[in-house]
């Protein structure tokens, strides 16, 4: 991994990593393995439009972890809002039948989130391993 290399723009060189965590509304275990794969694609696409990059992605049935390589010109809170809005909208459209058993309103993510800058106490490699070691959600949730 290129964790030691700086990215550069017209007037700056930088290396900004953020660890972002989103939880499913009410911590419902609604995410399947297929949905997790789709979320990774959605997040990578949104981040590319913000001049950022998805370094690592993982999650479980009730939450996801993103490790992003960020651009210094972006507004972090607006990026978070865009990631949550776009991914929730697509999940609710693409997996409407599955999500109907968990939510009676058009919900997906909890309104809260966690964002942690990387590079303090835990080395980047330790964080990468932590995200990779997340338990995989089941392939498909049983219908009740």
N, C-alpha and C positions, 0 to 999 in steps of 0.2 A: 504494500500500500504506500502511496506517496505522502504519508503524513508529515514528512520532513520538508516537503517542497512547498514553496509559496506560489500562490496564483497571483497574477498581476493584471491590472487594468491600465488605463491611460495614465493615471496619476497615483496609483497605489499598488503595493504588494501586500498580500494578506493570506491568512490561513485562519478561518473562522469555522469552528465546528459546534453544532448544537445538537443535543440529545432531546428529542421531543416525544412526549407520551400523550396519547389520546385514549380516553376510556369510553366504552359504550355507555349510553344513557342507562342509568340505574344498575350499571355493571352487569347487565344481562349478557349471558354467554351466547351471543348471536353470531359471531364471526366463524365461518367455516374455513377450511383450508383453501377452497376455491375463492372465497371472498378475500382472503388474505393475499393471495396471488394477484387478484384484480386490484386491490388497494395499493399494492406495491407499484403497479403500472401507473395508476392514477396519480399517486404522489410523485413519482419520477417525472411524469409529464408536466405537472403543475410546477414543480421545482425548476425544471429546465426553462420554463417561461419566465421565471423570476431570476434567472442567471445563477441558480443554485444547483446542487447535485445531491442526489440520494446516495449516500455512501453505503449504508446498511439499513435493512428493514427486517423486522420480525414482530411477532406478537402471539397472543393467545386468544381464546374465544371472547374475552371481554376487554382487551386493550391492545394497542399497537405501540411499537417503538420505532422512531425514525432517527437516524444519525445523518445529519445533513452538513454539507460543505457549503457555507453561505457566502453571499456577496455582500460587501460592506454597505452598499448603497440601498439595500432593501430595508423596508420597515418590517421588523420581526412580527409585531402584533398583527399587521395586515396580512403578512404571509400566512401566519397561523390561521387566521380567519378564512383565507382563501382555500387553504388545504382542507380545512374542516367542511366548508360549504360545498366545494366541488365534490369531495369524496362522499359526503353524506347524500347529496342529491343523486349521484350516480348509483350508490348502493341501494337507495330506496327505489330507484327505477329498475335497475337490473335484477334485484333480489326481492322484489315487492312481496311475492308469495311467501318466501321464507321469513321475511321480517315481520309479516303480519301477525305471526304467533307471539312476537315479543312486544310489539308496540301497536296501540290503537290509533295513535297520532303519527304524523310523518316525522319521526325522530330517528336519530342514529347516535351521534356523539353527545357525551356529557358537555355542558357548557364550559367546564373547567379544563385545563390542560397543564402539563408540566413542561418547562423548557429549562435545560441546564447547559451552561456553556461547558465545553470540554477542554481539558488541559490543566485542570487544577490538581486535585489529589489523585484521581484515577487516570493512569495513562490511557491513551486512545485505544491501544490494543486490548486492554482489559475491558473497556466498554464495548468494543467490537465483539469480543467473546461472549459477554453478558447478553447482548442482543441476539447473537446467533444461537445461544443456549435456551431461548424461550421455548416452552412446550408448544408443539403444533396443535392447532385446534382440530377437532374431529373432522373427517372428510365431509360429513353431512350431519346436521342435527336431526334427531328423530322427531317426528311430529307427535304431539300429545293428543 
